[in-house]
């Protein structure tokens, strides 16, 4: 079976799976303090996916009381260095590049032959992002799953948008139109002196929940403390996590892109990088017409 046929078959299966039920069950197991059972599950997971425990703040698996505690583990100090240039936008997470490029005519590239609207992704006005830029980062099971600030900024809005729970792996992204604008997601909007940017945390099949430092866990069925006021966060600050894996989409406004003369570093789809690695480079000379 070729790759496309396999992806289409997987998508067909997802349409028929009880995705919400499976996700709730996975989330319940991930939060369960199961003792030896939990340690066994963590060990098998770490071995199967090749998780690098040497960089974990706590490398002993028995120390994790729940699977979520392991999955959202902290790293040792200095495990993820940040660029010296404070103007450089750094990756907010570990992951692999799914797609990146300009936002043109309100459209964001998803995969070959598939695009979706920025307005649909944000579930609201996306005018500030016309002629801006986007980068979509897929987090694999082995990755570190906390999310950090790619630039210093002030949180101005935090919204949960309910939606589907399709997988966000590359096979589904290549076959499911509008995937990221249809799945549930948490939208974090930030302001900077040079213009706004947004981080979109996309939920997915088997993702137990998403959480932020301001609200705690955010799910369709759990309550969270409402976000009420503007909060500043410095570049590198931890601001949230996925309880099981998913995708982060970085949106740069046209204003921010122009003011800082940012352009994406060239990377092929599927290229892996780590939290804190530069996503952009500042161009010398006058501001560019845009990131590509």
Secondary structure, 3 states (H helix, E strand, C coil): CCHHHHHHHHHHHHHHCCHHHHHHHHHHHHHCCCCHHHHHHHHHHHHHHCCCHHHECCCCHHHCCCHHHHHCCCECCCCCCCCCCCCCCECCCCEEEEEEEECECCEEEEECCEEEEHHHHHCCCCHHHCCCEEEEEECCCCCCCEEECCCCEEEEEEEEECCECCCCCHHHHCCCCCHHHHECEEEEEEECCCCCEEEEEECCCCCCEEEECCCEEECCCCCCCCCCCCEEECCCCEEEEEECCCEEEEEECHHHHHHCCEEECCCCCCCEECCCCECEEECCCCCCCCCC
